[in-house]
Amino acid sequence: MKDLTRVVHHPTVSHEGFASLSVPTHRASTITFPDAEGFDNRRKRAPDGYFYGMYGTPTTRTLQAQLSELEGAERTMIVPSGQAAIALVFLTVLVPGDKVLIPDCVYPPTRLLCTRYLAARGIQHEVYEPLIGAGIGDLIDARTKLIWIESPGSTTMEIGDTAAITRAARQKGVLTGCDNTWATPLLFKPLAHGVDFATEALTKYIAGHSDIVLGSISVRDKQLYQRLWETQQVVGVGVSADDCFLALRGLETLGVRLAHCGRVSTEFASRLQQFPAVTRVMHPALPSSPGHEFWLRDFTGASGVFSVLLHPRTWPVLNPALSAMRVFTLGASWGGTHSLIGQRPVKDDRTLRAWTDEGPILRISIGLEDPDDLWEDLERLFTALGGPLTDRTDASP
Ligand SMILES: *Cc1c(COP(=O)(O)O)cnc(C)c1O
């Protein structure tokens, strides 16, 4: 063999005796075959075997299998983002003439998928009240093919009666999907409550370090997986083994991170209610939070993300007070080790029932910093937002 060949072909080395606790990062676009017949028949390996890099390597399969175990699923697909997971379900189930039902508290890009993309292609959506429960049955007609669930709702944290919705859907032969990003499969298992597609933004708690974007779709039914796989193939969404490795690494510490963040967020949510600047704290563990009884019934705990509705008089001081924070960082993609805070207006994202509260809404994600430092930062913020509000009766929103 000459050098120009040697530089291209890697020598085979022994793996004998190499035993690591880390999952190897197997990267591939090309999968090779030992003989021509194997190559000619490569598609017969689909969807579980290896035949083309985009459809997975052993690193992807490890993450898929681990998530399937956690979700109580038969199969899990890994896609490039949480939003891609949602979009892939919608694109798999819906064809022109069909209708999807989405909750009014849905993750805003999910609504945009309906209004900006699907509507122009003849697929309609109807928005439902997050606490509708079994009443969802009345919204199902012959064109309804998918009911989307997100519980707790994005920012406003309503918890719905998932089992009542999936029961009504099943009676009428309609598929259901659930965006389970807030809870992760450690706190809620959508498939056990009758949901057909459970999606996660692995980007958030599961990867857990704010450095990758990745998503998953888990199903109990192999036929549904086959349909998802057919969509994935034509849409061409594959993922990098390096990102799967990072998600697998994050997963190892998910239990302790989530338990910590949930404990601190619940404690802070309860304490923040005392500040005069606060109109309402939205956290599923608070009895005042809509659907709290379903959280108690269905969830095994809380994660670290919650929201605070402020008094409208805080508007003029809000941005300087937020910019002065020392431990919290201003940012949107929550679920990492760094605590985040930021304003999340919901008014423009509501179409069923108008959002009438005029005050700003803050979304808070608790990270892994010392809770005392975090509380000191929050105390400073909420004090700056307004001690006695009568001091600022002249300020209007
Ligand atoms: C962030 C998020 C997503 C989307 O995740 P990406 O990986 O950022 O696309 C979907 N649903 C919810 C509830 C989210 O918070």
The ligand as an SDF file (V2000), in Angstrom:
LIG
                    3D

 15 15  0  0  0  0  0  0  0  0999 V2000
  -37.7000   25.1380   24.2880 C   0  0  0  0  0  0  0  0  0  0  0  0
  -38.9640   24.4230   24.0900 C   0  0  0  0  0  0  0  0  0  0  0  0
  -39.2260   23.7450   22.8960 C   0  0  0  0  0  0  0  0  0  0  0  0
  -38.3000   23.7690   21.7250 C   0  0  0  0  0  0  0  0  0  0  0  0
  -37.0410   23.2790   21.9830 O   0  0  0  0  0  0  0  0  0  0  0  0
  -35.8240   23.6410   21.0080 P   0  0  0  0  0  0  0  0  0  0  0  0
  -34.9100   22.4820   21.1680 O   0  0  0  0  0  0  0  0  0  0  0  0
  -35.2760   24.9320   21.4940 O   0  0  0  0  0  0  0  0  0  0  0  0
  -36.3960   23.7320   19.6180 O   0  0  0  0  0  0  0  0  0  0  0  0
  -40.4280   23.0810   22.7840 C   0  0  0  0  0  0  0  0  0  0  0  0
  -41.3180   23.0780   23.7730 N   0  0  0  0  0  0  0  0  0  0  0  0
  -41.1110   23.7170   24.9290 C   0  0  0  0  0  0  0  0  0  0  0  0
  -42.1560   23.6540   25.9940 C   0  0  0  0  0  0  0  0  0  0  0  0
  -39.9310   24.4210   25.1130 C   0  0  0  0  0  0  0  0  0  0  0  0
  -39.7450   25.0890   26.2470 O   0  0  0  0  0  0  0  0  0  0  0  0
  1  2  1  0
  2  3  1  0
  2 14  2  0
  3  4  1  0
  3 10  2  0
  4  5  1  0
  5  6  1  0
  6  7  2  0
  6  8  1  0
  6  9  1  0
 10 11  1  0
 11 12  2  0
 12 13  1  0
 12 14  1  0
 14 15  1  0
M  END
$$$$
